[in-house]
Amino acid sequence: MSLHSRRIPAFFASCSLALLLAGCSQIKQTAAQPEPGLTLQIVHINDTHSQFDASPARLQAPAEQTFYTFIGGHPRLLTKARQLKDDAAAAGVPSLFLHGGDAFKGSAYFELFEHQINIDILNRMQLDAMALGNHEFDIGLPKLAEFAAGINFPLLAANVDRQSEPLLASVQNLKAYQLYRLQELKWQRIPSAEAAAGAPVIAVFGLALEDMRTMVPDTGALIFEAEVSAAQRTVDALQQAGVQHIVALTHLGNQRDLELAARVNGIDVIVGGHSHSLLGDFRHWYLGQQGPYAASISNPDGIGSTCVVQAGQFAQAIGQLTVQFDRSGQVSSCQGQNTILASRDFFPNAMRNPDERLSGAAQQGLLQYVATLQNTALVEEDAALRQVLNDVYLPAVLQAYGQQISSLEQTINHVRLPGTGGSDQHGSVLAGHIADAMHWWLNSAEVQQQLGAPVDLALIGAGNIRSNLEAGAVFEGHIRLEVLPFDAPLSVLTVTGQTIIELLQQTIAATLPAGAHAGKFPYSSQLRYLAQETPDFGVALKVEILQQGQWQPLQADKLYRLATTNYLANGNDGWQRLQQAQQLATDRRDLIMVQGKPVAFEVERVVVSTDSRGQQAFQPVYASSQNLPCAASGTDCKTAAQAFIDYLRAHPELWQQPRPATVTLQRLP
């Protein structure tokens, strides 16, 4: 890939959790600029997903050379955040350090230590607030309550009513918003605007996904309110109390953040998460160009503007935003950037062998080039935090990786949407292999004893896959703890070709707008499709299925046996078309492992429940009222991971030839 651009010159404490996102936009100063008021720096991260260690990365250098290194990780985040705050303080500017949600899930650390390691590590990061993300629900409400009570910063969600949920109703650290007053260049939490005693005050309120019940397995009796109405109500109340400076800390995705800014008056800045949007030009890191940092969006009153930012994923980058207010509280300037936090160690190939680390003139030349990149910083890890990870947590992680199952000379990359993250129009290579593994495993003799009929095709959503498969030795734990960490039983059900076509149309189209959440994007095995974007963000599809070794058009009126994960088969994350196909009846089987053997559980139908605010949740009804015993001893519900592990063992030659693409997405210019 050519490098096109290398440089980028509490008075609400009793309220129900109810709001959305907030942000700031790059508003350029004009000649008639009002008298300056407060200046604020916002340092921000999001979607860290328990990636406490650095991530492998590639850098494109001059002369089309590619070098390999590591970026991010919490020890580097801590170093850089501290430096940004210290530099701002030296210039007389106070800082807030905000997290846009989804600290949970995504690494071996989390699979072993769950919320407890996040309490420990995040409490050392000196955060001021965090949004409530969807993955904070992944291990259940009791542990979410423990997390919220254990962290030393507020967890915010103004559009969540928790009064009827006993596990969360009394958790004081779970709030709609937090007020801060400025005292000696530090923001101090206060319970009400009256407690400011004349000092400048800023409010940070949170917003969670209004459709959370379709994305997570258990939300209890929580009620998720509409994002826009809850946000406007919160802003109005804050302004009525005399608060002029308002930040929305959201976990909605960049597209919905932009829509929020266009529909709500009075939000100065939206600091977001959920869509993993690394705003800015990072093509030299093979991470694409996902939109400007920051976007300036006019409010519906035609007077105010909102600045919208987000900082990527996996603790790889940090956002830095400087906001200048005039004396009336209006934003007069809002600008900054995301910065990749890179190691000083670079390697000539993806194996990253320590003995081959660049040194001498080669290293110095590359480091000098990196120093010219305005959105990249060479950052040392915080030594104390690295020591905690190494001493307390890393030994158990290394032991949990288990047996080696394969070896790679090159990283097998995963991206959610084709054309992003340095990928071509076919997108994720890894997702196709995982879909192949699902199809192969479900058609194996042992599993067929449970199913009784062959599987025709497999589909998997991009969000089910949480990382690349990195070069080097591949261990079981890389698959079970990092690539496919969810308790994701495989499901098999019979659907019509028309259902498959409609499912593809809906899930692909939903990922196309800029900043959209792309976790629902479908990857396939034994089915290939060409999706051509239309001007209204729709898609024109050509779909074929492989049968008897020949590619044939998918027939709308024919029945096919489809494999996917039970999370998607239930209709979650935008795959509602599958739920609709099972609303009255289904022949679906969900596969788990019991005492090392595959066992199928019969699903009779998938029902929809709707709460008082109209939000839906999807629930399978199992035969004989039985549920999947995922927590029982000797039971393993990670059959997607098991399928991939078995597939890698059975196909040692897998990586010797490129996999023919089954997904093609053609975007409009």
Stockholm file with secondary structure:
# STOCKHOLM 1.0

chainA/1-669         MSLHSRRIPAFFASCSLALLLAGCSQIKQTAAQPEPGLTLQIVHINDTHSQFDASPARLQAPAEQTFYTFIGGHPRLLTKARQLKDDAAAAGVPSLFLHGGDAFKGSAYFELFEHQINIDILNRMQLDAMALGNHEFDIGLPKLAEFAAGINFPLLAANVDRQSEPLLASVQNLKAYQLYRLQELKWQRIPSAEAAAGAPVIAVFGLALEDMRTMVPDTGALIFEAEVSAAQRTVDALQQAGVQHIVALTHLGNQRDLELAARVNGIDVIVGGHSHSLLGDFRHWYLGQQGPYAASISNPDGIGSTCVVQAGQFAQAIGQLTVQFDRSGQVSSCQGQNTILASRDFFPNAMRNPDERLSGAAQQGLLQYVATLQNTALVEEDAALRQVLNDVYLPAVLQAYGQQISSLEQTINHVRLPGTGGSDQHGSVLAGHIADAMHWWLNSAEVQQQLGAPVDLALIGAGNIRSNLEAGAVFEGHIRLEVLPFDAPLSVLTVTGQTIIELLQQTIAATLPAGAHAGKFPYSSQLRYLAQETPDFGVALKVEILQQGQWQPLQADKLYRLATTNYLANGNDGWQRLQQAQQLATDRRDLIMVQGKPVAFEVERVVVSTDSRGQQAFQPVYASSQNLPCAASGTDCKTAAQAFIDYLRAHPELWQQPRPATVTLQRLP
#=GR chainA/1-669 SS CCCSCCCCCCTTTTSCSBCCCCBBCCCCCCTTCCCEEEEEEEEEECCCTTCCSCEEEEEEEGGGEEEEEEECCHHHHHHHHHHHHHHHHHTTCCEEEEECSCCSSSSHHHHHHHHHHHHHHHHTTTCSEEECCGGGGTTCHHHHHHHHHHSSSCEECTBEECTTCTTTTTCTTEESEEEEEEETTEEEEESSGGGGTTSCEEEEEEECCTTGGGTSSCCTTCEECCHHHHHHHHHHHHHHTTCCEEEEEECSCHHHHHHHHHHCSSCCEEECCSSCCBCSBCGGGTCCBCSCSSEEEECTTSSCEEEEECBCSTTCEEEEEEEEEETTSCEEEEEEEEEEEECSCCBSSTTCCGGGCCCHHHHHHHHHHHHTCTTEEECCCCHHHHHHIIIIIHHHHHHHTCSEEEEESSCBCCCSSTTSTTCCTTCCHHHHHHHHHHHHHHTSHHHHHHHCSCCCEEEEEGGGCCSCBCSEEEEHHIIIIIISCSCCCEEEEEEEHHHHHHHHHHHHHHTCSTTCCCTTCEEEESEEEEEEECTTSCEEEEEEEEETTEEEECCTTSEEEEEEEHHHHTTCTTCHHHHHHTSSCCCCEEEEEETTEEEEEEEEEEEEEECTTSCEEEEEEEGGGCCCCTTSTTEECCHHHHHHHHHHHHCTTGGGSCCCCCEEEECCC
#=GC SS_cons         CCCSCCCCCCTTTTSCSBCCCCBBCCCCCCTTCCCEEEEEEEEEECCCTTCCSCEEEEEEEGGGEEEEEEECCHHHHHHHHHHHHHHHHHTTCCEEEEECSCCSSSSHHHHHHHHHHHHHHHHTTTCSEEECCGGGGTTCHHHHHHHHHHSSSCEECTBEECTTCTTTTTCTTEESEEEEEEETTEEEEESSGGGGTTSCEEEEEEECCTTGGGTSSCCTTCEECCHHHHHHHHHHHHHHTTCCEEEEEECSCHHHHHHHHHHCSSCCEEECCSSCCBCSBCGGGTCCBCSCSSEEEECTTSSCEEEEECBCSTTCEEEEEEEEEETTSCEEEEEEEEEEEECSCCBSSTTCCGGGCCCHHHHHHHHHHHHTCTTEEECCCCHHHHHHIIIIIHHHHHHHTCSEEEEESSCBCCCSSTTSTTCCTTCCHHHHHHHHHHHHHHTSHHHHHHHCSCCCEEEEEGGGCCSCBCSEEEEHHIIIIIISCSCCCEEEEEEEHHHHHHHHHHHHHHTCSTTCCCTTCEEEESEEEEEEECTTSCEEEEEEEEETTEEEECCTTSEEEEEEEHHHHTTCTTCHHHHHHTSSCCCCEEEEEETTEEEEEEEEEEEEEECTTSCEEEEEEEGGGCCCCTTSTTEECCHHHHHHHHHHHHCTTGGGSCCCCCEEEECCC
//
